[in-house]
């Protein structure tokens, strides 16, 4: 059985995870490339720091409104078609940011209004992608593997910044065909999303029973294992929830609060990181390379802490530790003035920020199953992502008021500290006894 389990998990891992990493890579790149475009875009369109921050955050308001319906649609229509729809539509909207000025003139509205509208539409189109993938992974991987699998999937975030930050900095230097560098950035970084949406249709498989790339023995083992875990959740009273119950359950709301605190620090820093580093007196290209450095440390921390979380099964403690690192790093960066210290503390904070999601998502997955999992995971992500509006907006607003990022960084670090306290109080289900120890060699990082 150990050999069968090892073989099956390896096949599923190699088939699904690399492709999902690629998809999320371009998704996250389209989500945060506005931070680099801002270095030229604000002056070109006449946007203030507050206006930019408001537009950046409106993406997450749309996320909040539509993530639960989108995830339920994914559960109904299948991941393959729904994820393809999401990727094609967000790629097209992302490209439209290059043409804000002509769109505004043709509609007779201000550039601010067009920027706000497109950011909101980008959130509408992308809503459901991330929680949809998290839910999709629960259909393929037993609980014991999920922290490491999610950590591998979420390596797309630091890698999108490690690769995307220097790339975005370089694209700002391109001109031609009547477009400035920031406009080319939007067009060229949107194209992969549209192309990958076609690949999703032909490559992904909705459920194990449909996997022609697994043999019958492997399908039977995986279905049996996942069904056993689902039955244990039902026996524990977690298997049947209405939609309202799944989004109002106190445990789900507690999880959402933790995720809210994380995302405030995460996106509040991410959307302004290029501007913070640009303040060191470096060029756009240099800012791109320096902005990648925190995510190198984040990737290392994510994999290391996730492996230890799966080994010890101390999910809550690992989440709290990572949030504490985020709090110290982000707040500390606001308390020092030397560029080397600021960058070093942001690297520390990014270790925590990058590590929390793969450590965190096995917690709600431990007590949710089926349609309740689709709704519950989406509810946690949508409520948590409201701070994607709060964090960037407060950074922009406080910068306009004070002339620096100091107050904003201290505020966001304090929010992460609150998340640390809440995380320590989360109730975590014991994981399947039969899955307490992963077979040696089943998953390789």
Buried (B, 14 or more C-beta within 10 A) or exposed (E): EEEBBBBBBBBBBEBBBEBBBBBBBBBBBBBBBBBBBBBBBBEBBEBBBBBBBBBBBBBBBBBBBBBBBBBBBBBEEBBBBBBBBBBBBBBBBBBBBBBBBEBBEEEEEBBBBBBBBBBBBBBBBBBBBBBBBBBBBBBBBBBBBBBBBBBBBBBBBBBBBBBBBBBBBBBBEBEEEEBBBBBBBBBBBBEBBBEBBEBBEEBBBBBBEEBEEBEEEBBBBBEEBBEEBBEBBEEEEBBEBEBEEBBEBEBBEBBBBBBBBBBBBBBBBBBBBBBBBBBBEBEBBBBBBBBBBBBBBBBBBBBBBBBBBBEEBBBBBBBBBBBBBBBBBBBBBBEBEEBEEBBBBBBBBBBBBBBBBBBBBBBBBBBBBBBBBBBBBBBBBBBBBBBBBBBBBBBBBBBEEEEBBBBBBBBBBBBBBBBBEBBBEBEBBEBBEEBEEBBEEBBEE
